[in-house]
Amino acid sequence: MISCRPGKPIPIIAPESLMKPYLVQNFLEESARRLPNKVALICEKERLTYLEIEEKANRVAWVLRQLGIQRRDRVAIFLENSAESVIAMFAILKVDAIFIILSPSMKHQKLSYILNDCQVKALFTHTDRPEVVSAVSGSVPSLKFVIVAGDKDKIPKGFPTHLSWNEMNVLAPNSELSTLRSRLTAEDGRTQNFTLPPTSNLQPPTLNIDLDLATIIYTSGSTGKPKGVMLTHLNMVSAATSIISYLENREDDIILNTLPLSFDYGLYQVLMAFKFGGTVVLERTFSYPYQIIQKIVHEKVTGFPGVPTIYAILLSLKDLNNFDFSNLRYLTNTAAALPPVHIEKLRKIFPHVRIYSMYGLTECKRVSYLPPEELDRRPGSVGRGMPNEEVWIVDENGNGVGPGIVGELVVRGSNVMRGYWGLPEETARVLRPGEYPGERVLYTGDLFKMDEEGFLYFVSRKDDMFKTKGKLVSPKEIEECLCSLEGVSAAAVIGVPDEVLGNAILAYVCSDREDMIEKDVLKHCLCNLEDHLIPQMIQFVSSLPRTSNAKIDKLALRHANDEAAQKG
């Protein structure tokens, strides 16, 4: 960089012969060069090769450039899991911009908050959510362009769109951008000057280095307002490389992903597969489990990522033994710990499959994994720190603690986020000084203990712990006990203020047994828990509220209980 006054520093582009930074879009670009004709993405009726996705992403990138999207601009993707969402993501990266993938079920209040929070300049969306986008269009001053996928004829009158996905000609090779140019001129009343490359399939030149932001992932905060986790290219490349190494991924792996791309666990299934040259079967939901199972069999899937909710549904199915899962090589779980009883059942159904119990959080993507060969000895563990990462446990004063002592987990590695977008105080609270000058390490806010061999055991979120009868309660211990009762698919425990106990224990139980009553649950708890851990209240529910990361939303449970108490 050289400085020039007045004005901003002028970046100097290194000659092609010098080393280039390794960026997230290189996952796609390198696989397209190496395996151009291999199917990279299977989504609904589409089967796209690496070369096809690369060419489409390049064409969208050139359109974004013509629209004025510049380095470090934020561009949001508000789409279901789809080929368009994957292509848009890589196109945004190719113009040195920052992508933000948002949950397709998000309501307009939250959407408006996020778009304003990070000043999104362009938005990819679909014709099936016009009300939500229309509701926010006038309340986001930074938003200049809305790019709409879907049937053009279904775009409602007055919908704030500047162009449609098809009008960018991304689905028609060797076509020109003249229709886009004329549409923009007609709708905006201004002329847009286009400087087209010799062919719009060429990669646009880039200026980013691996310290630049690749994405901002919004997570639910303890206050209810989403926080934007800033992740650099280096963060994402480091995390993907480490996970691929311990999962032992290879080119012939076929991963079926039902998790939303707005959830980092779902997003990384695409990123990792594109890095090692595998294939992703991208589904929108696990709502129809038998369809997913049939897809696993038909596509000869080798890897399946899930969360406790998905595995609970899977384990409730009665005829899994009738399906051929011989190609399935591994299952992974994160977001929340799998109850040991569910792990045991999965191993009986899939005896040849490697099961990875993992722990992570958006702020660093992944922290640990348990090698499958350790499941018998340590069913309650989430393993040790993943490759190229260091973890330890500290007490309330920040001092390291020994084996068996509960404390806060700290993570050090190149996968640790840059911070929270626009929240310096929140950032300083979790990113604290490390051993070296200027270094920052992540204080996770999660309580763990570690055994003598360095294996981690999750205890609780700091803000989940509460006292009853003067004793500290870990909700996880009670929840695992509840899930071990035959017929219970999920459970959640919170503390409710009580004048005598300090906090009473309220347990929410999901059961697929119609004849289960409170007495059955209490009897099971009395046989398996210490007296102070026995719930005082039990509520049977059909489902539990979930965050966008598929974790049980205990904040929502507390709010619901408070509202019920006020009404009562």
C-alpha positions in Angstrom: 0.0 0.0 0.0 1.2 3.6 -0.7 -0.5 6.7 0.8 -1.5 9.6 -1.3 -2.9 12.9 0.1 -5.6 13.9 -0.2 -7.7 10.7 -0.6 -7.5 7.0 0.4 -4.5 4.7 0.1 -4.1 3.3 -3.4 -3.8 -0.6 -3.4 -0.9 -2.0 -5.4 -1.8 -5.2 -7.2 1.0 -7.8 -7.0 2.2 -9.2 -10.3 0.6 -12.5 -11.3 3.9 -14.4 -10.8 3.9 -13.6 -7.1 2.1 -15.6 -4.5 -1.6 -14.9 -4.3 -3.6 -14.9 -1.0 -5.7 -18.1 -0.5 -9.4 -16.9 -0.3 -12.7 -18.7 0.2 -13.7 -18.3 -3.5 -10.5 -20.2 -4.4 -12.3 -23.4 -3.1 -14.6 -23.2 -6.1 -12.0 -21.9 -8.6 -9.4 -24.5 -7.9 -11.9 -27.4 -8.0 -13.3 -26.0 -11.3 -9.8 -26.1 -12.8 -9.1 -29.5 -11.4 -12.5 -31.2 -11.8 -14.4 -29.1 -14.3 -16.9 -31.8 -15.3 -17.6 -33.3 -11.9 -21.0 -32.7 -10.4 -20.5 -30.3 -7.5 -24.1 -29.5 -6.5 -27.3 -31.5 -6.6 -30.3 -29.3 -5.8 -33.9 -30.3 -6.6 -33.7 -31.1 -10.4 -30.4 -29.4 -11.0 -27.0 -31.1 -11.2 -24.3 -28.5 -11.7 -20.7 -29.2 -12.4 -17.8 -27.2 -10.9 -17.2 -25.5 -14.2 -20.9 -24.5 -14.6 -21.0 -23.0 -11.1 -17.7 -21.2 -11.7 -19.0 -19.7 -14.9 -22.3 -18.6 -13.5 -20.6 -17.1 -10.4 -18.3 -15.2 -12.6 -21.2 -13.8 -14.7 -23.1 -12.7 -11.6 -19.9 -11.1 -10.2 -19.5 -9.0 -13.3 -23.1 -7.9 -13.0 -22.4 -6.9 -9.4 -19.4 -4.9 -10.5 -21.5 -3.1 -13.1 -24.1 -2.3 -10.3 -21.3 -0.6 -8.4 -20.7 -3.2 -5.7 -17.2 -2.5 -4.4 -14.6 -4.0 -2.1 -15.9 -4.5 1.5 -19.6 -3.7 0.5 -22.1 -5.9 2.3 -24.4 -8.0 0.1 -27.2 -10.2 1.6 -28.6 -13.5 0.4 -32.2 -14.0 1.6 -33.0 -17.3 -0.2 -33.8 -20.9 0.6 -31.1 -23.5 0.2 -30.7 -23.4 -3.6 -28.2 -23.2 -6.5 -28.9 -19.5 -6.7 -27.8 -19.0 -3.1 -24.5 -20.9 -3.7 -23.7 -19.1 -6.9 -24.6 -15.7 -5.4 -22.3 -16.4 -2.4 -19.3 -17.1 -4.6 -20.1 -14.1 -6.9 -20.1 -11.8 -3.9 -16.7 -13.1 -2.8 -15.3 -12.7 -6.3 -15.9 -8.9 -6.2 -14.2 -8.5 -2.9 -17.5 -7.9 -1.1 -18.8 -9.5 2.1 -21.7 -12.0 1.9 -24.4 -12.3 4.6 -26.8 -15.3 4.3 -30.0 -14.8 6.2 -32.6 -17.3 7.3 -35.4 -17.6 4.8 -37.9 -17.7 7.6 -36.8 -14.4 9.0 -39.6 -11.8 9.6 -39.4 -8.2 8.3 -38.5 -6.6 11.7 -35.4 -8.7 12.1 -34.5 -8.5 8.4 -34.7 -4.7 8.5 -32.6 -4.6 11.7 -29.8 -6.7 10.1 -29.8 -4.9 6.8 -29.5 -1.6 8.5 -27.0 -2.8 11.1 -24.4 -3.7 8.5 -25.6 -1.3 5.8 -26.3 -3.8 3.1 -26.0 -2.4 -0.4 -27.6 -5.3 -2.5 -30.0 -8.1 -1.6 -30.6 -11.4 -3.4 -34.1 -12.8 -2.7 -37.0 -14.7 -4.3 -40.4 -13.9 -5.6 -41.9 -16.1 -2.9 -41.2 -13.5 -0.1 -42.4 -10.2 -1.6 -44.2 -9.0 1.5 -41.1 -9.3 3.7 -38.8 -7.5 1.2 -41.4 -4.9 0.4 -41.8 -4.1 4.1 -38.1 -3.4 4.6 -37.2 -1.7 1.2 -38.2 1.8 2.4 -36.5 1.4 5.8 -33.0 0.5 4.6 -31.4 3.6 3.1 -28.2 1.8 2.1 -30.1 -0.8 0.0 -29.6 0.1 -3.7 -30.4 -3.1 -5.6 -32.7 -6.1 -5.1 -32.0 -9.1 -7.3 -34.9 -11.5 -7.5 -34.8 -15.2 -8.4 -38.0 -17.1 -9.3 -40.7 -16.5 -11.8 -40.5 -13.0 -13.2 -44.2 -12.9 -13.9 -44.9 -13.5 -10.2 -43.1 -10.3 -9.1 -45.9 -8.2 -7.6 -46.4 -4.7 -8.9 -44.4 -2.2 -6.9 -42.0 -4.8 -5.7 -38.6 -3.0 -5.1 -36.6 -4.9 -7.6 -34.1 -3.5 -10.1 -33.5 -6.7 -12.0 -34.3 -10.4 -11.9 -31.9 -13.4 -11.7 -32.8 -14.5 -15.3 -32.3 -11.1 -16.7 -28.7 -11.3 -15.5 -28.4 -14.2 -18.0 -26.6 -16.3 -15.5 -28.4 -19.4 -16.7 -27.7 -18.7 -20.4 -24.1 -19.2 -21.4 -22.5 -16.8 -24.0 -25.3 -14.2 -23.8 -24.8 -10.5 -23.3 -25.7 -8.1 -20.6 -27.6 -5.7 -22.9 -31.1 -6.7 -21.4 -29.8 -5.8 -17.9 -28.5 -2.5 -19.2 -31.8 -1.5 -20.9 -33.9 -2.6 -17.9 -31.8 -0.5 -15.5 -32.1 2.5 -17.8 -35.8 2.1 -18.1 -36.6 1.5 -14.4 -34.1 3.9 -12.8 -34.3 6.7 -15.3 -30.5 6.8 -15.6 -27.9 5.4 -18.0 -25.5 2.8 -16.6 -22.2 2.6 -18.4 -21.0 -1.0 -18.7 -17.5 -2.0 -19.3 -17.8 -5.7 -20.2 -14.9 -8.1 -20.2 -14.0 -10.1 -23.3 -16.3 -12.8 -21.9 -18.3 -12.5 -18.8 -17.2 -16.0 -17.8 -13.8 -14.7 -16.8 -12.9 -14.2 -13.1 -13.0 -10.6 -12.1 -9.7 -9.2 -10.7 -9.6 -9.1 -6.9 -7.7 -7.0 -4.3 -8.6 -8.8 -1.0 -6.1 -10.5 1.2 -6.9 -13.2 3.7 -7.3 -10.7 6.5 -10.3 -9.2 4.8 -13.8 -10.1 5.8 -15.5 -12.9 3.8 -18.8 -13.0 5.7 -20.9 -11.7 8.6 -23.0 -14.4 10.3 -25.7 -13.1 12.6 -26.5 -15.0 15.7 -29.1 -14.5 18.4 -27.7 -12.4 21.3 -28.6 -12.8 25.0 -30.5 -9.5 24.7 -32.6 -10.8 21.8 -30.8 -8.5 19.2 -28.8 -10.4 16.6 -25.0 -9.9 16.7 -22.9 -10.0 13.5 -19.9 -12.3 13.8 -17.2 -11.0 11.5 -15.2 -13.8 9.8 -12.2 -13.2 7.6 -11.1 -15.4 4.7 -8.3 -16.7 6.9 -10.8 -17.6 9.6 -12.9 -19.6 7.2 -10.1 -21.3 5.3 -8.5 -22.3 8.6 -11.7 -23.8 10.0 -12.6 -25.6 6.8 -9.1 -27.1 6.5 -9.0 -28.3 10.1 -12.5 -30.0 9.8 -11.7 -31.6 6.5 -8.5 -33.1 8.0 -10.2 -34.8 10.9 -13.2 -36.0 9.0 -10.7 -37.4 6.4 -12.8 -36.0 3.5 -11.9 -37.0 0.0 -13.1 -36.3 -3.5 -15.5 -39.2 -3.6 -17.4 -37.9 -0.6 -21.1 -37.0 -1.2 -22.6 -34.8 1.6 -26.3 -34.4 2.0 -27.1 -31.1 3.8 -30.5 -30.2 5.1 -29.3 -27.5 7.4 -29.9 -23.9 6.3 -26.9 -22.0 4.7 -27.6 -19.2 7.2 -26.4 -21.6 9.9 -22.6 -21.8 9.8 -22.8 -25.6 10.2 -24.9 -25.8 7.0 -22.8 -23.2 5.1 -19.5 -25.1 5.8 -20.9 -28.3 4.2 -20.8 -26.5 0.9 -17.5 -24.7 1.5 -15.7 -27.8 2.6 -17.0 -30.0 -0.2 -16.0 -27.3 -2.8 -12.5 -27.2 -1.2 -11.8 -30.9 -1.4 -13.7 -31.5 -4.6 -16.7 -33.5 -3.3 -20.4 -33.3 -4.1 -23.1 -31.6 -2.1 -26.8 -32.7 -2.2 -28.5 -29.6 -1.0 -31.9 -30.0 0.5 -34.2 -27.2 2.0 -35.4 -29.0 5.1 -35.6 -32.3 7.0 -39.4 -31.9 7.3 -40.0 -35.0 5.2 -37.5 -37.5 6.7 -38.4 -40.4 4.5 -37.7 -38.3 1.4 -34.3 -37.4 2.8 -33.6 -41.1 3.6 -34.5 -42.1 0.0 -32.2 -39.3 -1.3 -29.3 -40.7 0.9 -29.8 -44.1 -0.6 -30.3 -42.9 -4.2 -27.4 -40.5 -4.3 -25.1 -42.9 -2.4 -24.4 -40.3 0.2 -21.3 -40.8 2.3 -21.6 -37.9 4.9 -24.6 -36.6 6.8 -24.4 -33.6 9.1 -27.2 -33.3 11.7 -28.2 -31.7 15.0 -30.0 -33.3 18.0 -33.4 -32.4 16.6 -32.8 -34.2 13.3 -31.3 -37.3 15.0 -34.3 -37.4 17.4 -36.6 -37.5 14.5 -34.5 -40.1 12.7 -34.5 -42.3 15.8 -38.3 -42.1 16.0 -38.7 -43.8 12.6 -39.5 -47.5 12.9 -38.2 -49.1 9.7 -34.7 -47.7 9.1 -33.4 -51.3 8.8 -35.2 -51.6 5.5 -32.9 -49.0 3.8 -29.5 -49.6 2.3 -27.0 -47.2 4.1 -23.9 -49.1 3.0 -22.4 -46.0 1.3 -22.8 -43.9 4.4 -19.3 -43.3 5.9 -19.8 -40.7 8.7 -22.4 -38.8 10.7 -21.6 -35.5 12.5 -23.4 -33.6 15.2 -22.9 -30.1 16.7 -25.0 -27.1 17.8 -25.9 -29.0 21.0 -24.6 -32.2 22.5 -26.2 -35.4 21.6 -27.5 -37.3 24.6 -25.4 -40.4 25.1 -28.6 -42.6 24.8 -29.1 -41.2 21.2 -25.5 -41.9 20.3 -26.0 -45.5 21.5 -29.1 -45.9 19.4 -27.4 -44.4 16.3 -24.5 -46.8 16.6 -26.9 -49.8 16.6 -28.7 -48.5 13.5 -25.5 -47.5 11.7 -22.9 -50.0 13.0 -20.4 -49.3 10.1 -20.7 -45.5 10.3 -18.2 -43.2 12.1 -20.1 -40.9 14.4 -18.4 -37.5 15.2 -19.7 -35.7 18.3 -18.5 -32.1 18.0 -18.7 -28.8 19.7 -18.5 -25.3 18.2 -19.8 -21.8 18.2 -20.2 -19.3 15.4 -17.4 -17.1 16.8 -14.8 -19.7 15.8 -16.9 -22.2 13.8 -15.6 -25.4 15.5 -13.7 -26.0 18.7 -13.5 -29.8 19.2 -14.4 -33.2 18.0 -14.4 -36.7 19.5 -12.7 -39.3 17.5 -15.3 -42.1 16.8 -13.0 -44.7 18.4 -13.4 -42.9 21.7 -17.2 -43.1 21.8 -17.2 -46.2 24.0 -14.8 -44.8 26.6 -16.1 -41.2 26.6 -19.7 -41.0 25.4 -20.3 -37.7 27.2 -17.3 -36.0 25.7 -17.1 -33.6 22.8 -13.5 -34.4 22.3 -10.3 -32.4 22.1 -9.4 -29.2 20.3 -9.4 -29.7 16.5 -6.1 -29.4 14.5 -4.4 -26.0 14.4 -6.1 -24.8 17.6 -5.4 -24.6 21.3 -8.1 -24.7 24.1 -7.9 -24.5 27.8 -10.2 -23.8 30.8 -10.0 -20.9 33.2 -11.6 -19.9 36.5 -13.4 -16.6 37.2 -10.0 -14.8 37.5 -8.7 -16.1 34.2 -6.4 -18.6 35.7 -6.0 -22.0 34.2 -7.6 -24.9 36.1 -6.7 -28.6 36.2 -8.5 -31.8 35.3 -12.1 -32.2 36.6 -12.5 -28.5 37.5 -15.4 -26.6 35.9 -14.5 -23.3 34.3 -14.9 -21.2 31.1 -13.5 -22.6 27.8 -11.0 -20.4 26.0 -10.1 -20.9 22.3 -6.9 -19.8 20.5 -6.5 -20.2 16.8 -6.7 -18.6 13.3 -10.4 -19.7 13.2 -11.3 -17.2 15.9 -13.5 -14.3 14.6 -12.5 -10.7 14.1 -15.2 -9.5 16.4 -18.9 -8.4 16.5 -19.9 -6.0 13.8 -20.4 -2.5 15.3 -20.2 -3.8 18.9 -16.7 -2.9 20.3 -17.7 -3.5 23.9 -19.3 -6.9 23.3 -16.2 -7.8 21.2 -13.8 -6.7 24.1 -15.8 -8.9 26.5 -15.2 -12.1 24.6 -11.9 -11.4 22.8 -9.3 -10.8 25.5 -5.5 -10.5 25.5 -3.6 -13.6 24.7 0.0 -14.6 25.5 1.6 -12.5 22.7 1.3 -8.6 22.4 -1.8 -7.7 20.3 -3.1 -11.3 20.3 -6.7 -12.0 21.2 -8.2 -15.2 22.4 -11.9 -16.2 22.6 -13.7 -16.6 25.9 -16.6 -18.7 24.9 -19.0 -18.1 27.8 -19.4 -21.9 28.0 -18.6 -23.9 31.1 -16.5 -27.1 30.6 -14.4 -29.5 32.5 -11.4 -31.5 31.1 -10.1 -34.9 31.9 -6.4 -35.8 32.4 -6.0 -36.6 28.7 -7.4 -33.3 27.6 -10.9 -34.4 26.5 -13.6 -31.8 27.0 -17.0 -32.2 28.7 -19.6 -29.5 28.2 -21.3 -28.5 31.5 -23.5 -25.5 30.6 -23.8 -22.1 29.2 -22.7 -19.6 31.8 -26.1 -17.9 31.7 -27.9 -21.2 31.9 -26.6 -22.2 35.3 -28.7 -21.4 38.4 -28.9 -22.3 42.0 -31.7 -24.2 43.8 -31.7 -25.0 47.5 -28.3 -23.2 47.6 -26.7 -25.7 45.2 -25.6 -25.0 41.6 -27.6 -26.7 38.9 -26.4 -27.7 35.5 -29.5 -28.0 33.2 -27.6 -30.3 30.9 -27.3 -33.1 33.5 -31.1 -33.0 34.0 -31.8 -32.8 30.3 -29.7 -35.9 29.6 -31.5 -37.8 32.3 -34.9 -36.9 30.8 -33.8 -37.9 27.3 -32.7 -41.3 28.5 -36.4 -42.0 29.4 -37.9 -44.2 26.7 -40.3 -42.0 24.6 -38.7 -38.6 25.3 -37.3 -37.1 22.1 -36.1 -33.8 23.6 -36.0 -31.8 26.8 -35.1 -28.4 28.2 -34.6 -27.2 31.7 -34.7 -23.6 33.1 -34.8 -22.1 36.5 -37.9 -20.2 37.7 -37.6 -17.7 40.6 -39.0 -19.2 43.8 -39.1 -17.5 47.3 -38.2 -20.7 49.1 -35.9 -22.5 46.7 -34.2 -19.5 45.1 -35.0 -21.2 41.8 -37.5 -24.0 41.1 -36.6 -26.4 38.3 -39.0 -26.3 35.3 -38.6 -29.1 32.8 -40.1 -29.0 29.3 -40.5 -32.5 27.8 -41.2 -33.6 24.2 -42.6 -37.1 24.2 -43.9 -39.4 21.4 -45.8 -41.5 24.0 -49.4 -40.3 24.4 -49.7 -42.2 27.7 -46.7 -40.6 29.4 -47.6 -38.6 32.5 -45.8 -36.4 35.0 -45.5 -39.3 37.4 -43.5 -41.3 34.9 -41.0 -38.5 34.4 -40.6 -37.9 38.1 -40.1 -41.6 38.9 -37.3 -41.7 36.3 -35.6 -38.6 37.7 -35.8 -39.9 41.3 -34.0 -43.1 40.2 -31.3 -41.3 38.3 -30.7 -37.8 39.8 -29.6 -36.3 43.1 -32.5 -34.8 45.2 -31.7 -31.2 44.4 -31.9 -31.9 40.7 -35.4 -33.3 40.7 -37.7 -30.9 38.7 -40.5 -29.2 40.7 -42.5 -28.6 37.5 -42.9 -30.6 34.3 -44.6 -29.4 31.1 -45.2 -31.6 28.1 -44.8 -29.8 24.8 -45.1 -30.9 21.2 -41.9 -29.0 20.3 -39.2 -26.7 21.7 -38.3 -23.2 20.3 -35.1 -23.2 18.4 -32.6 -20.5 17.5 -31.3 -20.1 13.9 -28.4 -22.3 14.9 -30.8 -25.2 15.9 -30.1 -24.8 19.6 -33.0 -24.8 22.1 -34.0 -21.2 22.6 -34.1 -20.9 26.4 -34.5 -17.2 26.3 -37.8 -17.8 24.5 -38.8 -20.4 27.1 -38.1 -17.9 29.9 -40.1 -15.2 28.2 -43.0 -17.6 27.6 -43.0 -18.7 31.2 -42.8 -15.1 32.4 -45.8 -14.2 30.3 -47.8 -17.2 31.5 -47.0 -16.2 35.1 -48.2 -12.7 34.6 -51.4 -13.9 33.0 -51.9 -16.4 35.8 
